[in-house]
Amino acid sequence: MTSAIRRLSPLDGRYEAQVDGLRDSFSEFALIRERVHVELEWLIFMGDEPTIAGVRPLSGAEKELLRSLVTEFDESQAQRVKEIESETRHDVKAVEYYIKERLAGTSVAALTEFVHFCCTSEDISNLAYALMLKRGVENDWRPLAEALVADVHSLASTHASTAMLTHTHGQPASPSTLGKELAVFASRWRRQLSLVARQEYLGKFSGAVGSFNAHAVAYPDADWPALSRRFVEGLGLTWNPLTTQIEPHDYMAELFHAVLRFNTITLDFDRDMWSYISLGFFRQKVVGGEVGSSTMPHKVNPIDFENSEANLGIANALFEHLATKLPVSRLQRDLTDSSALRNIGVAFGHSVVALHSARRGISRVGVDHEALERALDDSWEVLGEAIQTVMRRLGHPGAYERMKELTRGAAVSQKALERFIKSLDLPSADEERLLALTPSSYVGQAKELVQYVPNASQR
């Protein structure tokens, strides 16, 4: 077996440990196992349906036997399927032959001709992929995404009152609080997570071109749409009655675009954290033995946020391609979706690496309160917004222009602002309020806004 250091993909090499949980959902092993699962559940289902008279009802022990082929499915079994595929040159037919092989000599052996009965390979595969996606998103990606949001939401709540100089266009702007600016990300993330939580996973089970052609000939009295619906919904999926040979994959595009947006917000967060570290608002914790630069010993680089950003870019490129490619198929079916679908795990793999890196980055930074205070104390000019707004309320002509003349592109001292305010002959209450104002206190209602981040239970 090739060692990790010689593997082509970093997901199976450098980042192997971080994506290990995804293998149960998105590997080829998982795909084969879910195909076996669907085939066997269909055989059990037919036995329970009186209208499919050729399949006798299976006993409880027989159903347990069939389902044990899924629960006990291991790598040696998957390899056997691959061996059969090397002969058939067809991956789903290999699963059918594997099941027939496993049922030989059992009490179900007489029913083996009903394995894959009335099915096209896509009937099996589309349901298998839907089950894989549902498992991978709900068991692996979403919990990690929720954990990132919880980390940032907690940090936002802790620093709801911590004043911070903001920057628009890279220039000093009206102060806010660190907590409110972090809360913006938590709120944006939660909105995308609410869409993912409501995501439907669609499935079709209707034959070669989606019209139950063979079904209606074999059992003309059966209500095939109703049977198909019961079977698909019995797997925990949403039935799609109108398809070609393939389920059109529109739901996948919906899901991938939601995850892509979540990733884009995370990338935005990574870049902001990088910038806050550069400004000194966050200090990175020094870990003994780590090296920041091969030549500059003082460096502590924001590598976790940079790693996250890089992996998100790769993930989003794949999600964008999958979301725009998969819903497009020539006439009733071409095979381009089959190859593309095998890269779903790669997209989620890079997303998971990115989420781990972002969380690690958060765990290794601390707020530098002195740096925040210095930045505010050096930026008294940001109070110009407040002063000119009060002047305009009181009817002072050219209020904006007068403040612009004093402050635009200039560092203005506290004393200069005090002199300007006192020269305005304002009502005493307004003058006192403006004179008492500091960059640290000029944060509006930022602290109160943090409460509007939805909790996970409010999605």
C-alpha positions as CSV (number, residue, x, y, z in Angstrom):
1,M,0.0,0.0,0.0
2,T,1.3,3.4,-0.9
3,S,2.5,5.4,2.1
4,A,0.8,8.7,2.9
5,I,3.8,10.7,1.9
6,R,3.6,9.3,-1.7
7,R,-0.1,9.8,-2.2
8,L,-1.2,12.2,-5.0
9,S,-3.9,14.0,-3.1
10,P,-3.1,15.9,0.1
11,L,-6.5,14.8,1.4
12,D,-5.1,11.2,1.5
13,G,-1.6,12.4,2.5
14,R,-0.9,15.5,4.5
15,Y,-4.5,16.1,5.6
16,E,-5.4,12.4,6.0
17,A,-6.2,12.5,9.7
18,Q,-8.5,15.6,9.4
19,V,-10.7,14.0,6.8
20,D,-10.8,10.5,8.1
21,G,-14.5,10.8,9.2
22,L,-15.6,11.6,5.7
23,R,-14.4,8.3,4.3
24,D,-17.5,6.5,5.7
25,S,-19.7,8.9,3.6
26,F,-17.8,9.8,0.5
27,S,-15.3,7.1,-0.4
28,E,-15.8,4.5,-3.1
29,F,-16.2,2.0,-0.3
30,A,-19.1,4.1,0.9
31,L,-20.6,4.2,-2.6
32,I,-20.4,0.5,-3.0
33,R,-21.9,-0.2,0.5
34,E,-24.9,2.2,-0.2
35,R,-25.5,0.5,-3.6
36,V,-25.7,-2.8,-1.8
37,H,-28.0,-1.2,0.8
38,V,-30.4,0.1,-1.8
39,E,-30.5,-3.2,-3.8
40,L,-31.2,-5.3,-0.7
41,E,-33.9,-2.9,0.6
42,W,-35.6,-3.1,-2.8
43,L,-35.7,-6.9,-2.5
44,I,-37.1,-6.7,1.0
45,F,-39.6,-4.0,-0.2
46,M,-40.9,-6.2,-3.1
47,G,-41.5,-9.1,-0.7
48,D,-43.7,-6.9,1.4
49,E,-45.8,-5.7,-1.6
50,P,-48.7,-8.1,-2.5
51,T,-48.9,-6.5,-6.0
52,I,-45.4,-7.8,-6.9
53,A,-46.6,-11.4,-6.7
54,G,-43.4,-13.1,-7.8
55,V,-41.5,-12.1,-4.7
56,R,-42.6,-13.9,-1.6
57,P,-42.6,-12.1,1.8
58,L,-39.3,-12.6,3.6
59,S,-39.2,-13.8,7.1
60,G,-37.7,-11.7,9.9
61,A,-34.6,-13.8,9.9
62,E,-34.2,-13.4,6.1
63,K,-34.5,-9.7,6.3
64,E,-32.0,-9.6,9.1
65,L,-29.7,-11.7,6.9
66,L,-30.0,-9.3,4.0
67,R,-29.4,-6.3,6.2
68,S,-26.4,-7.9,7.8
69,L,-24.7,-7.8,4.4
70,V,-24.8,-4.0,4.8
71,T,-24.0,-3.7,8.5
72,E,-21.1,-6.1,8.2
73,F,-19.9,-4.8,4.8
74,D,-16.1,-4.4,5.0
75,E,-13.2,-3.6,2.8
76,S,-12.8,-7.3,1.8
77,Q,-16.4,-7.3,0.6
78,A,-15.8,-4.0,-1.3
79,Q,-12.7,-5.5,-2.9
80,R,-14.8,-8.5,-4.1
81,V,-17.2,-6.1,-5.8
82,K,-14.2,-4.5,-7.5
83,E,-13.0,-7.9,-8.7
84,I,-16.3,-8.6,-10.3
85,E,-16.3,-5.1,-11.8
86,S,-12.9,-5.8,-13.4
87,E,-14.8,-8.5,-15.5
88,T,-18.2,-6.7,-16.0
89,R,-16.7,-3.3,-16.6
90,H,-19.9,-2.0,-15.0
91,D,-19.9,-0.9,-11.3
92,V,-23.6,-1.4,-10.6
93,K,-23.9,-4.7,-12.4
94,A,-20.9,-5.8,-10.2
95,V,-23.0,-5.1,-7.1
96,E,-25.9,-7.1,-8.4
97,Y,-23.6,-10.1,-9.1
98,Y,-22.0,-9.7,-5.7
99,I,-25.3,-9.9,-4.0
100,K,-26.4,-12.9,-5.9
101,E,-23.1,-14.5,-5.0
102,R,-23.7,-13.8,-1.3
103,L,-27.2,-15.1,-1.4
104,A,-26.3,-18.4,-3.0
105,G,-26.9,-21.3,-0.6
106,T,-29.3,-19.3,1.6
107,S,-33.1,-19.5,1.9
108,V,-33.3,-16.4,-0.3
109,A,-31.4,-17.9,-3.2
110,A,-34.5,-18.6,-5.2
111,L,-35.2,-14.9,-5.3
112,T,-31.9,-13.8,-6.7
113,E,-33.4,-13.0,-10.2
114,F,-35.3,-10.3,-8.4
115,V,-32.1,-8.6,-7.3
116,H,-32.0,-5.4,-9.4
117,F,-35.5,-6.2,-10.7
118,C,-36.9,-3.5,-13.0
119,C,-33.9,-1.3,-12.1
120,T,-31.6,0.8,-14.2
121,S,-28.2,1.3,-12.7
122,E,-29.1,5.0,-12.0
123,D,-32.0,3.9,-9.9
124,I,-29.5,2.4,-7.5
125,S,-26.8,5.0,-7.8
126,N,-28.9,8.1,-7.4
127,L,-30.3,6.8,-4.1
128,A,-26.9,5.7,-3.0
129,Y,-25.4,9.1,-3.6
130,A,-28.3,10.8,-1.9
131,L,-27.8,8.6,1.2
132,M,-24.1,9.3,1.1
133,L,-24.6,13.1,0.9
134,K,-27.2,13.1,3.7
135,R,-24.9,11.1,5.9
136,G,-21.8,13.1,5.1
137,V,-23.5,16.5,5.6
138,E,-25.4,15.6,8.7
139,N,-22.8,13.5,10.5
140,D,-19.5,15.2,9.4
141,W,-19.7,18.6,7.7
142,R,-22.6,20.3,9.5
143,P,-21.4,19.5,13.1
144,L,-17.9,20.9,12.2
145,A,-19.5,24.0,10.6
146,E,-21.8,24.5,13.6
147,A,-18.7,24.2,15.9
148,L,-16.9,27.0,14.0
149,V,-20.0,29.2,14.3
150,A,-20.3,28.5,18.0
151,D,-16.6,29.4,18.5
152,V,-17.0,32.7,16.8
153,H,-20.4,33.4,18.5
154,S,-18.8,32.8,21.9
155,L,-16.0,35.1,21.1
156,A,-18.5,37.7,19.9
157,S,-20.5,37.5,23.1
158,T,-17.3,37.8,25.3
159,H,-16.2,40.9,23.4
160,A,-19.6,42.5,22.8
161,S,-18.4,45.6,24.6
162,T,-14.7,45.7,23.4
163,A,-14.4,48.8,21.4
164,M,-12.5,48.5,18.1
165,L,-11.5,50.9,15.3
166,T,-13.1,49.7,12.1
167,H,-11.7,50.2,8.6
168,T,-13.6,50.9,5.4
169,H,-11.5,50.9,2.2
170,G,-8.6,50.1,4.5
171,Q,-8.9,53.4,6.2
172,P,-9.9,54.2,9.8
173,A,-13.7,54.5,10.1
174,S,-16.4,54.8,12.8
175,P,-15.6,52.6,15.8
176,S,-17.6,49.4,16.5
177,T,-17.0,46.6,19.0
178,L,-15.0,43.5,18.2
179,G,-18.0,41.4,19.3
180,K,-20.4,43.0,16.9
181,E,-18.0,42.6,14.0
182,L,-17.6,38.9,14.8
183,A,-21.3,38.5,15.3
184,V,-21.8,39.6,11.7
185,F,-20.0,36.4,10.6
186,A,-21.9,34.2,13.0
187,S,-25.2,35.5,11.7
188,R,-24.3,35.1,8.1
189,W,-23.1,31.5,8.7
190,R,-26.3,30.6,10.6
191,R,-28.4,31.7,7.7
192,Q,-26.6,29.3,5.3
193,L,-26.8,26.5,7.9
194,S,-30.5,27.0,8.2
195,L,-30.8,26.4,4.4
196,V,-28.6,23.2,4.7
197,A,-30.7,22.0,7.6
198,R,-33.8,22.2,5.5
199,Q,-32.2,20.6,2.4
200,E,-34.2,17.8,0.7
201,Y,-32.3,14.8,-0.7
202,L,-34.2,13.7,-3.7
203,G,-34.3,10.2,-5.2
204,K,-35.9,8.6,-8.3
205,F,-36.8,4.9,-8.8
206,S,-38.5,4.7,-12.1
207,G,-36.5,2.8,-14.6
208,A,-34.5,3.4,-17.8
209,V,-36.0,6.7,-18.8
210,G,-38.0,7.5,-15.7
211,S,-41.4,6.2,-17.1
212,F,-41.7,2.7,-15.4
213,N,-41.7,1.1,-18.9
214,A,-40.5,-2.4,-17.9
215,H,-42.4,-2.2,-14.6
216,A,-45.8,-1.6,-16.3
217,V,-45.2,-4.6,-18.6
218,A,-44.1,-7.0,-15.8
219,Y,-46.8,-6.0,-13.4
220,P,-49.5,-3.9,-15.2
221,D,-51.8,-3.7,-12.3
222,A,-49.3,-2.3,-9.8
223,D,-49.4,1.4,-8.9
224,W,-45.7,2.0,-9.7
225,P,-45.5,5.7,-8.8
226,A,-47.0,4.9,-5.4
227,L,-44.6,2.0,-4.9
228,S,-41.7,4.0,-6.0
229,R,-42.6,6.8,-3.6
230,R,-43.0,4.5,-0.7
231,F,-39.6,2.9,-1.4
232,V,-37.7,6.2,-1.8
233,E,-39.3,7.8,1.3
234,G,-38.7,4.6,3.2
235,L,-35.0,5.3,2.8
236,G,-35.4,8.7,4.3
237,L,-35.3,10.6,1.0
238,T,-37.7,12.8,-0.9
239,W,-39.3,11.2,-4.0
240,N,-38.9,12.9,-7.3
241,P,-41.6,11.6,-9.7
242,L,-40.5,13.4,-12.9
243,T,-37.0,12.5,-14.1
244,T,-35.2,11.1,-17.1
245,Q,-32.9,8.1,-16.6
246,I,-31.2,10.2,-13.9
247,E,-32.4,12.2,-11.0
248,P,-31.6,15.7,-12.4
249,H,-29.3,16.6,-9.4
250,D,-30.9,20.0,-8.9
251,Y,-31.1,19.4,-5.2
252,M,-27.3,18.8,-5.2
253,A,-26.8,22.1,-6.9
254,E,-28.9,23.7,-4.1
255,L,-26.9,22.0,-1.4
256,F,-23.5,22.7,-3.0
257,H,-24.3,26.4,-3.5
258,A,-25.4,26.7,0.1
259,V,-22.1,25.1,1.3
260,L,-20.2,27.2,-1.2
261,R,-21.8,30.4,0.4
262,F,-20.9,29.1,3.8
263,N,-17.3,28.6,2.6
264,T,-17.2,32.0,1.0
265,I,-18.3,33.6,4.3
266,T,-15.6,31.6,6.1
267,L,-13.0,32.8,3.5
268,D,-14.1,36.4,4.2
269,F,-13.7,35.6,8.0
270,D,-10.2,34.2,7.4
271,R,-9.1,37.3,5.6
272,D,-10.5,39.6,8.2
273,M,-8.8,37.6,11.0
274,W,-5.6,37.8,9.0
275,S,-6.0,41.6,8.8
276,Y,-6.8,42.0,12.5
277,I,-3.7,40.0,13.3
278,S,-1.7,42.2,11.0
279,L,-3.1,45.3,12.7
280,G,-2.2,43.8,16.1
281,F,-5.8,43.6,17.3
282,F,-5.2,39.9,17.8
283,R,-2.0,38.4,19.0
284,Q,-1.1,34.8,18.2
285,K,-0.1,32.5,20.9
286,V,3.5,31.3,20.7
287,V,3.8,27.5,20.7
288,G,7.1,26.0,21.9
289,G,9.1,24.4,19.1
290,E,7.1,26.0,16.2
291,V,9.0,28.0,13.6
292,G,7.4,30.9,11.8
293,S,10.1,31.5,9.2
294,S,13.2,29.7,8.1
295,T,15.2,32.9,8.3
296,M,13.3,35.4,10.5
297,P,13.1,34.0,14.1
298,H,10.6,36.5,15.3
299,K,7.8,35.5,12.9
300,V,4.5,34.0,14.2
301,N,2.5,33.7,11.0
302,P,-1.3,33.4,10.7
303,I,-0.9,30.1,8.8
304,D,-4.1,28.5,10.0
305,F,-6.3,31.2,8.5
306,E,-4.1,31.1,5.3
307,N,-4.5,27.4,5.1
308,S,-8.2,27.7,5.6
309,E,-8.5,30.3,2.8
310,A,-6.5,28.1,0.4
311,N,-8.6,25.0,1.0
312,L,-11.8,26.9,0.7
313,G,-10.8,28.2,-2.7
314,I,-10.2,24.6,-3.9
315,A,-13.5,23.4,-2.4
316,N,-15.5,26.2,-3.9
317,A,-14.0,25.7,-7.3
318,L,-15.2,22.1,-7.1
319,F,-18.6,22.9,-5.7
320,E,-19.2,25.5,-8.3
321,H,-18.3,23.1,-11.1
322,L,-20.5,20.3,-9.6
323,A,-23.4,22.7,-9.1
324,T,-23.4,23.9,-12.7
325,K,-22.4,20.6,-14.4
326,L,-24.5,18.0,-12.6
327,P,-28.0,19.4,-13.6
328,V,-27.0,19.3,-17.3
329,S,-27.4,16.0,-19.1
330,R,-27.9,15.4,-22.8
331,L,-31.4,14.2,-23.6
332,Q,-32.4,11.4,-21.3
333,R,-28.9,10.8,-20.0
334,D,-25.2,11.0,-20.6
335,L,-22.4,9.7,-18.5
336,T,-20.6,12.9,-17.6
337,D,-22.4,13.1,-14.2
338,S,-21.0,9.7,-13.2
339,S,-17.4,10.9,-13.2
340,A,-18.2,14.3,-11.7
341,L,-20.1,12.8,-8.8
342,R,-17.0,10.9,-7.6
343,N,-15.5,14.3,-6.7
344,I,-18.1,15.3,-4.1
345,G,-16.0,13.9,-1.3
346,V,-13.0,15.9,-2.5
347,A,-15.0,19.1,-2.3
348,F,-16.2,18.3,1.2
349,G,-12.7,17.1,2.2
350,H,-11.1,20.5,1.4
351,S,-14.0,22.2,3.2
352,V,-13.4,20.1,6.3
353,V,-9.7,20.8,6.2
354,A,-10.5,24.5,6.0
355,L,-12.9,24.4,8.9
356,H,-10.4,22.6,11.1
357,S,-7.8,25.2,10.2
358,A,-10.1,28.2,10.9
359,R,-11.1,26.7,14.3
360,R,-7.4,26.1,15.1
361,G,-6.6,29.6,14.2
362,I,-9.3,31.0,16.5
363,S,-8.0,28.8,19.4
364,R,-4.6,30.3,19.0
365,V,-5.3,34.0,19.1
366,G,-5.9,36.4,22.0
367,V,-7.3,39.9,21.9
368,D,-4.7,42.6,22.4
369,H,-6.7,45.3,24.3
370,E,-3.8,47.7,24.4
371,A,-3.4,47.6,20.7
372,L,-7.2,48.2,20.3
373,E,-7.0,51.2,22.6
374,R,-3.9,52.7,20.9
375,A,-5.6,52.5,17.5
376,L,-8.7,54.3,18.8
377,D,-6.6,56.9,20.7
378,D,-4.7,57.7,17.5
379,S,-7.9,58.2,15.5
380,W,-9.9,61.1,17.0
381,E,-10.8,62.2,13.5
382,V,-13.4,59.5,13.3
383,L,-15.6,61.6,15.7
384,G,-16.1,64.0,12.8
385,E,-19.1,61.9,11.7
386,A,-20.8,62.5,15.1
387,I,-20.0,66.2,15.3
388,Q,-21.2,67.0,11.8
389,T,-24.4,65.0,12.3
390,V,-25.3,67.0,15.5
391,M,-24.4,70.2,13.6
392,R,-26.8,69.3,10.8
393,R,-29.5,68.4,13.3
394,L,-29.2,71.9,14.7
395,G,-29.3,73.6,11.3
396,H,-25.6,74.7,11.0
397,P,-25.0,75.5,7.4
398,G,-22.2,73.6,5.7
399,A,-21.7,71.2,8.6
400,Y,-20.3,68.4,6.6
401,E,-18.0,70.7,4.6
402,R,-16.6,72.3,7.8
403,M,-15.7,68.9,9.3
404,K,-14.3,67.8,6.0
405,E,-12.0,70.8,5.9
406,L,-10.8,70.0,9.5
407,T,-10.4,66.2,9.3
408,R,-10.2,64.8,5.7
409,G,-6.9,63.0,5.3
410,A,-5.5,64.4,8.5
411,A,-4.8,63.1,12.0
412,V,-6.8,65.3,14.3
413,S,-6.0,65.6,18.0
414,Q,-8.4,65.5,20.9
415,K,-7.5,69.1,21.7
416,A,-8.2,70.3,18.1
417,L,-11.7,68.7,18.2
418,E,-12.4,70.2,21.6
419,R,-11.6,73.7,20.3
420,F,-13.7,73.1,17.2
421,I,-16.7,71.9,19.3
422,K,-16.4,74.9,21.7
423,S,-16.4,77.3,18.7
424,L,-19.8,76.1,17.5
425,D,-21.9,77.7,20.2
426,L,-24.0,74.6,20.6
427,P,-26.7,74.1,23.3
428,S,-25.0,73.1,26.5
429,A,-26.3,69.5,26.5
430,D,-25.1,68.9,22.9
431,E,-21.7,70.4,23.6
432,E,-21.2,68.4,26.8
433,R,-22.2,65.2,25.0
434,L,-19.8,65.8,22.2
435,L,-17.0,66.9,24.5
436,A,-17.4,63.7,26.5
437,L,-17.3,61.5,23.4
438,T,-14.1,59.5,22.7
439,P,-13.3,57.0,19.9
440,S,-13.7,54.2,22.5
441,S,-17.2,55.3,23.5
442,Y,-18.4,56.1,20.0
443,V,-19.6,52.6,19.2
444,G,-23.3,53.3,18.8
445,Q,-25.4,50.3,19.7
446,A,-22.8,47.7,18.6
447,K,-22.9,45.9,22.0
448,E,-26.7,45.4,21.8
449,L,-26.6,44.1,18.2
450,V,-24.7,41.0,19.2
451,Q,-27.9,39.5,20.7
452,Y,-29.4,39.2,17.2
453,V,-27.2,36.3,16.2
454,P,-29.6,33.4,15.9
455,N,-28.9,30.5,18.1
456,A,-28.5,27.1,16.5
457,S,-32.0,26.1,17.8
458,Q,-33.5,29.2,16.2
459,R,-32.7,28.3,12.6
